[in-house]
Amino acid sequence: MPNTDCPPKEKPRSWNASLARYREPSTARSVFEILASLLPFAALWAAAAVLTANGQWWGLILTVPAAGLLVRLFMLQHDCGHGSLFSRRGLNDWTGRALGVLTFTPYDYWRRTHAIHHASTGNLDQRGIGDVDTLTVREYQALPRAGRLRYRLYRHPLVMFGLGPAWLFVCQYRLPVGLMRGGLEPWVSTLATNFCIAGMAALLIWAAGPVPFLMVQGLIILIAATVGVWLFYVQHQFEDTHWSKGREWNYTTAALEGSSHYDLPPVLQWFTGNIGIHHVHHLSSKIPFYRLTEVMRDFPELRDMNRITLRQSLGCVKLVLWDEDTRRLVSFRQARAGSAAA
């Protein structure tokens, strides 16, 4: 599990001052990163569709790297939502909206829910929007049998990383769930994105045919959605994460202790847009993704903080409940054992 030999925490103002110089994006670099992701994605999509249309089903293998590039495009959209990909807000927003059509994610709606996530991550008093639903051991034990079953099903790997990603990106994002009464913007965002997705789909079906479109686009979306949900899960659902409530909670502690450093191999780090350096991202979300590695280089004390390797991350799947006594995430089995011991 993660290395917990954490360095002393700097005061929030100290961290803000230390990281300020990394927050300035480079327009040329940002444009390059968009093109380096978008052009090969389009080429792989087209090649897979042409091969599939001509009966060469092995061409569907190309959907795997294409899905990786779609994950990267989502990370670019993610930076737009934080206003960190470009200096100008309008350029961030319209780039994010365009990318949202490719990722099936309504940009303005998602930006608002994600901002809530950043403002409340690790806060037991403000769970419910933009998070993986997490109960404490006491809350789970107080549920009736039907409630426990629902939570177990929700947390089951086949649901969390199988049905869940498909439902989230294909179905749930078609409406502003959670912000139904949040004003006009979430509705405009979701419905406009839906309209553009329908137009894009119609054009691609006309060009490639319905079967190649469904096979290629379906596989790319499902693979990318599953990877995306997995990344989001590992970023906060690890054994020594941080949850607190009331006056005990503060933004800097939640960022540094409640977000992981998912130390991925270089190729995967590129495809995921350095999002594994998540503790730094939560500490200062205005830092462009391509500058997060500079922070890790210049602040070596951050490298081993909450570090999780690819192999170690597999063990996070079983961690489903927050134990307020031991202050760590535990499995259902560990929660039962603790209850029996008490």
N, C-alpha and C positions, 0 to 999 in steps of 0.2 A: 504494500500500500504506500501512499505518498510519504516522502521524506518530510518529517515535521520539525527538523532542526531549523526553525525559522529565525531570521535575524530580528533584532529589535525593530519595532515599528516606528517609522518617522511620524511626526505630527502631520496632519493633513496639509497645513500650509507649506510645510517643508517639502512634501512630495509634489505638491502643485508647482512650487518654484523649480524643483529639480527636473520635472518632466515638461516644463513649459516649452523648451526649445525643440521638442520633438513633435509638437502639434501642428507645425506648419507643413501643409501638403505641397507637393510639386505638381503643377498642372500637367507638365510634359510626362512625368512618371505615371500619373494617374491615367492619362489617355493611353499610354503604352500598355499599362496593365489591363485596361479594358479590351484593347485590340488583341493582346496576347491571349486573352481568354475567349473573346467572342468569335474571332476569325477561325481558330481551329475547331471550336464548338460547331459552328455552322458547317465547316467542311466535313467533320465527322458525321454530323446528322445527315447531310446530303449523301455521303458515301454509303452510309448504312441503309438509307431509304432506297437508293438506286439498286444496290445489291439485293435487298429484300424483294423489291419489285420484280427483279429478274430471276427470282427463285434461289438466289444464293443466300441461304439462311445463316450461313456462317458470318455474314456481314453484321448480324446483331451483336457480335462481339464488340464492335465499335461503339456500342451504346455504353460500355463500361467507362472508357476514358471520356466519352462525351458527358456522362453523368458527373464525373469528377470535375470537368470544366464548368458544368452547371452549378455545382457546389461553390466553385470559385466565383462565378458570377453572382451568386447569392451573397457571398462575402463582400463583394464590391457594392452591391445594393445595401448591405448592412452598414458599410462605411458611409454611404450617402445618407442613411438615416441618422447617423451621428454627426453629420456635417463635417466629416473628416476627409472625404476623398478629394473635394475641391474647396477652395476658399469661399466661393460664392454659394450662398444658400440655394438660389434658383437653379444653378447648374447641378448641385447635388440632388435636388428634388426631382428635376425632370429626367436626369440620368437614372435615378432610383425607380421612377415610375416606368420608364422604358424597360429596365431590367426586370421589373416585377411581372411584366407580361411573360417573359421567358421562364421565370421561376415560379409562376402561378401564385405569386404573393402580392396582394394589394399593398403598395408601398406606404401610403399615408396612414392607413389603418394599422399596418404592422409596425410602423415607426412609433405610433402612439403607445401600443401595447408593450413594445420593447423598451420604451422610455420608462414605463411603469416598472418593468422588470429591473432595470438598472437602479431605479430609485428605491426599490424595496427588497432587493435580493438578500436573502438570509434573515429577513424580518418575519418572525412568527406571527406578528400582528397584522401583516399585510400580504398574505398569500392569496393566490387566486387568478392573477392575470399575468401572462407571459412566463409562467413557471411550470415545471413538472410538479404536479400535485404531490405534496409530501405531508403526511400526518405524523404527529408525535406518537410514541408508544402508548401513552395514556389516552390520547384521542382515539386511536385504533381499538384499544381494549374496551373503550366505552361504547363503541358502535354495536348495534344489534347484528345478528348473524348475517342478515342480508347486506348490511353496510360493509361488513368485513369482506364478504364475498365480492362485492363490487370493487372494493379497493384492491383486492388480490388480483382480480381479472385485469384491472387497469394497469397494475404493476407487472403483470406477467410479460416476459420477453416477447412472446408471440404477438401480444397486443401492443406493447410499448414500441417495439421495433419492427413489427410486421403490419398489422392492420392500422395502427396509430398514424404512422407517417402518411400512408395513402389517404386516410380520412382527413388528416389535417390539411394537406396541400391540395387535394383534389376536391374535397367537399366542404370542409369547415371554412376555408378561406374564401368561399364564394359569398359569404355573408359576414358582416362585422360582428361576429360572436363575441360577447363580452362588452361590446360598445354599441349595442343596439339603440341605446338612448343617449349616445355620446355626441349628438349633433349631426349635421349634414355631412361633414368631411368623411367619416368612416364609410357611410353609404355610397357617396360619390366615388371614393377610392375603390371599394370592392366591385361595384357595378360597372364602373368604367374599365377596370382591369378585366372583368368577365367579358365585356363587349370586345375588347382588344384581343383577348385569348380566342374568342369565337372567330373573329376575323382572321387571325393568324392560322387557326386550325383549318378554316375553310380554304384558305389559300394553299396550305401545304397538302391538304387532301386532294385539291384540284391538280397540284403539281406531281404528287407522288402516288396518289391512290389511297383509298380508305384503309386497306389492310396494312401496307407499309407504314402509314402514318400512325396507326394505333399501336403497332408493334414497336416501332422505334421510339415514338414520343412516350408511350406508356412505360417502356422499360427505363428510359432515361429519367423520367419523373419519379418513378418508384425507387430506383436505386439512389438518386440524389436526395430524395426526401428521407429515406432511411438513414443515409450517412449524416444528413443534417440533424435529424433528431438524436442520433447517437452522439454527435459532437456536443450538442446542447446539453444532453444528459450528463456526459462525463465532466463537463465544465463545472458542475455544481453538485453532482451526486457522487461524492466520494467519502470515504470513511471519516476523515478528519476535517470535513467541511465546517462551516460556521453557521449556526442559527442562534438568534437571540431575540429578545423582545423588550418593549418599553424603552427606558432610558439606557439600557445596556447596549442597544444596537447603535452603531454608527457606520457611516458610509465607508470610511477607509478600512476599518477592521473587516467589514463584510467583503470588501473587494479583495484584500490581501489574504484573508483566511478562508473565505467562502468560495473562492474561485480557483480552479486548478491551473497548473502549468502542464498541459498535455504535451509531453515531449515526443513528438512524432518524427519518423525518418524524414530527411529533407524533401523527398518527392511528395510525400503526403502533406508535409507542412506547406509546400507550394500550392498544391491543389486546394487546401483548406484556408488559404490566405492568412496564415499565421494565427488563426483564431485560437489555437491551442495555448498561446501566450495570454491566457484569459484573465489572469489576475492583474496583469498590467493593463489590459484593455478596460477592465472594470475600474481600475484606479484612475485612468484617464482615457475616456472613450473618444476624445478628440484626436488621438494619435492615429495617423493613417496606418493601415495594416502593414505596409511595407517598411515602416519605421519602428515597429515593435521589436525587431531583432536588434536594432541599434540600442534600444533601452536595455535589453538583456546583455548586450556586450558591455555597456558602460556601467551597469549596476549588477555585478556578479552575485551580490547577495540575494537577488531575485531568482536566480537560476534553479536552486534546489527547493524553493518554497512551494509546497503542495505539488511537487513534481510527480507525475504519473506517466509511466511508459505505456506503450501500446499493449504489451502483455499484461501489465498490472491493471489496466482499465477494464479488462474482461471481468474482474472480480467485483466491479462496481454494480453489476447487474442485480446482484442479490441484496444490495443495501436499499432498504425501502422505508424505514421508519427512523425518525429522529428521537434518540434517547436523551431526554433532558437531564437525566442523572449523570450519565457518563459523557455527555456532550459529544456524541458521535452518531453517525448513521449505522444502523444495525439491520440484520436480516429478520425475517419473521421467526426463524428458529432461535436466534439470539434473544429476541424479545420474549418468546415463550420461556426460554431458559432463565432469563432474568426475572420474569414474573414468578416462576416456580421457586427460585432461590429466595425471593422476597417473602 
